[in-house]
Amino acid sequence: GAIRRSFPTPIADGDRIISAFAYLPTAAAGQRDTVVVLCNALGWEAVASGQTMRQLATRLAAEGFPVLRFDYLGTGDSSGTDDEPGRVRAWLGSVKSAIAHAKRWSGRDNVALVGLHVGATLAALSAIDVGGVASLTLWAPYAKGRTYVRETKAYYALSPRAEAGPPPPTNGDIEVAGFLLTEGTLADLGALDLTTATQSPAPHTLVLGRDGNGAEKPIVRHFGALGSHVEHDIATGYADLMQDPRRSAYPAADCQRIISFLTRVHPLSSAFDGALNAVPTWSATRYVANVDATSGERLIETTLGLGPSQRLFGVLTERDGAAADRFQKPLIVFLNTAPHTRIGPNRMYVPLARALAERGFPSLRFDLSSVGDSAPSPETAGQIYSKAFVKDVSAAMDSLQGAGFSRFVLV
């Protein structure tokens, strides 16, 4: 297939899959001996900051870093749902699996973790547990998970809910901006506490506080006392970042602060000149997305490059063993809602696609150009509603028609 500088690299986690994207280092001057792993925020904050995290990955790759970004279990394209028990344990496990995969894929022994919002807290805890992390960047972190829980519950209490809509849950679960946090998940989040760490998470740590509220200062003091060389600054673009995706602004100064820290702590290494450049970077990757606990039936997903030069990224979901009848039912094609990526608003497309596949309907969720992980297009750059997107839909359908699908339902 076509060579791209970023490509899907799903991570097996038992009988589940962690969705991930790898970015090849592109610096002409050389490469670095450290792979960067980006740890997303959660829920609505992950939606708002998604495009920024992709841009940050691209910019770090341009500085010579191989980069891995991933979706925690139960989020994004990964296996699982947010109402399953043990979510915090699964998220921490996802970080550790991503670290191990990043080392294998990149050939680097050194890992730099960059975490945003709650992802920063998860990154720090994982660094302490795994050990050997070379540097840690905490962007708008929470020293204590109970602070995040308190803010989340306050947001939930103030959010308008339609009078005719369903009543709020009475079991301690809350739905915040369309994302469910169960009572158990809230309790586990509330128990997280970076100030109880007994060992340094990394030799070098950058802490970017948000809004000047000082919530990050206990981390600065505690990690410094544990022996980490801690740099402390304030993220000036956080408020503009955490907006509706249509208005979310790339925080250039904050991202440059992170890039400057990482390039200084992890200098260019002649040992890796040219490494990874020969790696084939784009092919259809087939993996087991889910296994039904009762029936044992498996759902298979395939990452695809669609359209001319495979510039559009998509995920095809099918029932395993459906080769004989895969074309009997129409292919369900989910289209982006404004700037929301292929997972759909509040990730609704992922469980819906999988539920349809269980019923024999193959489905495709993909990103239009300039959205999510599809390549940008001059015709659609910076736009949300454009007739030019019709070409992308046609190109995706043409690609699947070439694979044998002949009937489509557009959603």
MOKA-V578183 format. One record per pair of residues at least 6 apart in sequence whose C-alpha atoms are under 8 Angstrom apart, sorted by the first residue. I is the first residue (numbers start at 1). GAP is how many residues later the second one is. Records with the same first field share a line. If there is no record, write none. Layout:
# MOKA-V578183
I=GAP + GAP
This chain:
# MOKA-V578183
1=281 + 282 + 309
2=279 + 280 + 307 + 308
3=277 + 278 + 279
4=277 + 278
5=18 + 19 + 20 + 21 + 276
6=15 + 16 + 17 + 18 + 275
7=14 + 15 + 16 + 274 + 275
8=11 + 12 + 13 + 14 + 274 + 277 + 295
9=10 + 11 + 12 + 13 + 276
10=7 + 8 + 9 + 10 + 11 + 275 + 277
11=6 + 7 + 8 + 9 + 86 + 87 + 90
12=6
13=84
15=273 + 275 + 276
16=62 + 63 + 64 + 272 + 273 + 274 + 275
17=56 + 61 + 62 + 270 + 271 + 272 + 273
18=52 + 53 + 54 + 55 + 59 + 60 + 61 + 76
19=51 + 52 + 53 + 57 + 58 + 59
20=48 + 49 + 50 + 51
21=47 + 48 + 49
22=44 + 45 + 46 + 47
23=34 + 35 + 38 + 43 + 44 + 45
24=37 + 41 + 42 + 43 + 252 + 253
25=6 + 35 + 36 + 37 + 38 + 39 + 40 + 41 + 42 + 251
26=35 + 36 + 37 + 38 + 39
27=34 + 35 + 36 + 37
28=36
29=35
30=34 + 238 + 239 + 240 + 242 + 243 + 244
31=32 + 33 + 34 + 237 + 238 + 239 + 241 + 242 + 243 + 244
32=32 + 33 + 34 + 234 + 235 + 236 + 237 + 238 + 240
33=32 + 75 + 76 + 77 + 233 + 234 + 235 + 236 + 238 + 239
34=31 + 32 + 74 + 75 + 76 + 77 + 78 + 232
35=30 + 31 + 32 + 33 + 67 + 68 + 71 + 73 + 75 + 76 + 77
36=29 + 30 + 31 + 32 + 75 + 76 + 77 + 78
37=30 + 31 + 32 + 61 + 62 + 65 + 74 + 75 + 76 + 77
38=15 + 19 + 29 + 30 + 31 + 32 + 75 + 76 + 77
39=30 + 31 + 56 + 74 + 75 + 76 + 77 + 80 + 81 + 83 + 84
40=6 + 10 + 13 + 29 + 30 + 31 + 75 + 76 + 77 + 78 + 79
41=8 + 74 + 75 + 76 + 77 + 78 + 79
42=75 + 76 + 77
43=134 + 136 + 303
44=132 + 133 + 134 + 135 + 302
45=72 + 197
47=198 + 293
48=193 + 194 + 195 + 196 + 197 + 200
49=192 + 193 + 196 + 199
50=322
51=321
52=197 + 198 + 199
56=199
57=10 + 11 + 12
59=200
60=6 + 7 + 199
61=6
63=200
64=204
66=40
67=35
68=30 + 34
70=28
71=6 + 7 + 23
72=6 + 18 + 19 + 22 + 23
73=6 + 7 + 8 + 14 + 17 + 18 + 21
74=6 + 7 + 8 + 13
75=6 + 7 + 272
76=267 + 271 + 274
77=266 + 273
78=211
79=210 + 211
80=210
81=270
82=97 + 98 + 99 + 100
83=97 + 98 + 99
85=99 + 100
86=98 + 99
87=98
88=97 + 100 + 101
91=31
92=30 + 31 + 33 + 34
95=27 + 28 + 31
96=30 + 34
99=12
102=6
103=6 + 7 + 8
106=170
110=22 + 23 + 24
111=21 + 22 + 23 + 24
112=21 + 22 + 23 + 24 + 25 + 150
113=10 + 14 + 20 + 22 + 23 + 24
114=6 + 9 + 22 + 23 + 24 + 25
115=6 + 7 + 8 + 22 + 23 + 24 + 26
116=22 + 23 + 24 + 25
117=21 + 22 + 23 + 24 + 25
118=23 + 24 + 30
119=22
120=17 + 18 + 19 + 20 + 21 + 22
121=17 + 20 + 21 + 22 + 73
123=13 + 15
124=12 + 14 + 70 + 77
125=69 + 76
127=6 + 9 + 74 + 75
128=69 + 71 + 72 + 73 + 74
131=70 + 71
132=70
133=68 + 69 + 70
134=68 + 69 + 70
135=67 + 68 + 69 + 70 + 127 + 130
136=65 + 66 + 68 + 69 + 70
137=68 + 69 + 70 + 71 + 121
138=67 + 68 + 69 + 70
139=68 + 69 + 70 + 71 + 96
140=67 + 68 + 69 + 70 + 76 + 95 + 98
141=66 + 67 + 68 + 75
142=6 + 73 + 74
143=50 + 51 + 52 + 72 + 73 + 75 + 76
144=46 + 47 + 48 + 49 + 50 + 51
145=44 + 45 + 46 + 47 + 48
146=43 + 44 + 45 + 46
147=43
148=41 + 42
149=37 + 40 + 41
152=24
153=21
155=21
156=18 + 19 + 20
168=6
171=12
172=10 + 11
173=7 + 8 + 9 + 10
174=6 + 7 + 8 + 9
175=6
177=169
178=168
179=167
194=25
195=23 + 24 + 27
198=28
199=27
200=23 + 26 + 27 + 28
201=22 + 27
202=26
203=24 + 25 + 26
204=24 + 25 + 26 + 61
205=23 + 24 + 25 + 26
206=24 + 25 + 26 + 27 + 52 + 55
207=9 + 13 + 23 + 24 + 25 + 26 + 27
208=8 + 24 + 25 + 26 + 27
209=6 + 7 + 8 + 23 + 24 + 25 + 26
210=24 + 25 + 26 + 28
211=23 + 24 + 25 + 27 + 28
212=22
220=10 + 11 + 12
223=7
224=6
235=19
236=15 + 17 + 18
237=13 + 14 + 15 + 16 + 17
238=13
240=7 + 8 + 9 + 10 + 11
241=7 + 8 + 9 + 10
242=6
243=6
245=94 + 95
246=92 + 93 + 138
282=23
283=20 + 21 + 22
284=18 + 19 + 20 + 21
285=17 + 18 + 19
286=14 + 15 + 16 + 17
287=13 + 14 + 15
288=10 + 11 + 12 + 13
289=9 + 10 + 11 + 12
290=8 + 9 + 10
291=6 + 7 + 8
292=6
297=22 + 23
298=21 + 22
299=18 + 19 + 20 + 21 + 55 + 58 + 59
300=17 + 18 + 19 + 20
301=14 + 15 + 16 + 17
302=13 + 14 + 15
303=10 + 11 + 12 + 13
304=6 + 9 + 10 + 11 + 12
305=6 + 7 + 8 + 9
306=6 + 7 + 8 + 89 + 90 + 93
307=85 + 88 + 89 + 91 + 92
308=87
311=58 + 63 + 64
312=54 + 55 + 56 + 57 + 61 + 62 + 63 + 80 + 84
313=53 + 54 + 60 + 61
314=28 + 50 + 51 + 52 + 53
315=49 + 50 + 51
316=46 + 47 + 48 + 49
317=36 + 37 + 40 + 45 + 46 + 47
318=8 + 36 + 39 + 40 + 42 + 43 + 44 + 45
319=38 + 39 + 41 + 43
322=38
326=34 + 35 + 36
327=77 + 78 + 79
329=31 + 32 + 33 + 78
330=31 + 32 + 75 + 76 + 77 + 78 + 79
331=30 + 31 + 32 + 33 + 74 + 76 + 77 + 78
332=29 + 30 + 31 + 32 + 76 + 77 + 78 + 79
333=30 + 31 + 32 + 75 + 76 + 77 + 78
334=8 + 15 + 29 + 30 + 31 + 32 + 76 + 77
335=7 + 30 + 31 + 32 + 33 + 75 + 76
336=6 + 8 + 30 + 31 + 32
337=7 + 8
338=46 + 47
339=32 + 45
340=31 + 32
341=25 + 26 + 30 + 31
342=7 + 23 + 24 + 25 + 30
343=6 + 7 + 22
344=6
349=16
353=9 + 10 + 11 + 12
356=6 + 7
357=6
367=6 + 7
368=6 + 21 + 24 + 25
369=6 + 7 + 8 + 11 + 12 + 20 + 23
370=6 + 7 + 10 + 11 + 12
379=9
380=6 + 8 + 9
397=11
